[in-house]
Amino acid sequence: MKLLWTIMIVLILLLQARLWIGEGSFAQVWALEHSIAEQRAENSELAARNDRLYAEVRNLRNEQSAVEERARMNLGLIREDETFFLVVDK
């Protein structure tokens, strides 16, 4: 009878060990869920950035004034009848 109890206890301990520290354990599942949540957050940030870039591309393709505005801000575009003043801070 003692041998049967000993075998049962060993089997229960082996099953518990696999449950807590083996492959597919609670700790591994928790770590995977945590990494999935981080990846989803990063994906949502990147999706928002992509949406902004797509909107900017659509705007630049459809409106000539948007292209002109970008050229004025980034490249210093000046029309023929305009005067450019550069104000320098001390």
N, C-alpha and C positions, 0 to 999 in steps of 0.2 A: 504494500500500500504506500509506503514511504517513497518507493521508487517511482510510482505513478505520479504522486504529488510533485516530486522533484522534476520529473520530465515535463509536467504541465507548467510549472513555474518557469523553467528554462525556456519553454516555447513562448510563454506570455512575455517574458523579458526580451526575447529575440524579436518578437513582433512589435513590442513597444520601442525597441531601439531603432528599428527600421522606420517606424512612424515618426520619431523625433529627430534622428540624425541621418537617416539613409536617403537614397535618391527618392525624390517626390515627398520629402518630409515637410512638416509645417514651416520650418525655417526657410527651406528652399522656395516653397510656394510664396511665402511672404516676401522674400527678396525679389522674386520674379514679378509679383504684383507691384512692388515699389518701383522697379525699373520700368514697367509698362506705364505706370502713372507719370513718371518723369518724361518718358518718350512722348506720351500724348501731349503733355504740356509744351514740350519743345516743338512738336508738330503743329500745334495750334498757333504758336508764335510765328513759325515759318509760313503757315498758311495765311496769316494776317499780313505778313510782309509781302507775300506773293500777290495778294489781292491789291495792296497798295501799288505794287509795281505794274500789275496788269492795268489798273486804272490810269496810271501815268502814261503807259504805252498807248492805250486807247485815246487818251486826250491828245498826245503828241501826233498820232496818226490822223485824227479827225479835225483838229483845229490848228491853223497856221499861226494864230496868235500865241498859242502855247509854245510853239517852237521858237518864236521870236522872243518871248519872255525868258525862256531858258538861255537863249543866246545872250540876251542883255545881262542877265544875272551872272552867268558863269563865264562868258567869254568877253564881256564888255562891249557888246555891239552898240554902235552909234549910227543913227541915220544921217543922211547927207545934210539935212537942214537943222540938225540938233547941235548944241554946244555941250561939251563934256567938262564938268568941273570936278576936280578931285580935292576933297577936303581931308587934310592930314591932321590927326590929333597929335598934340605934343606929348 
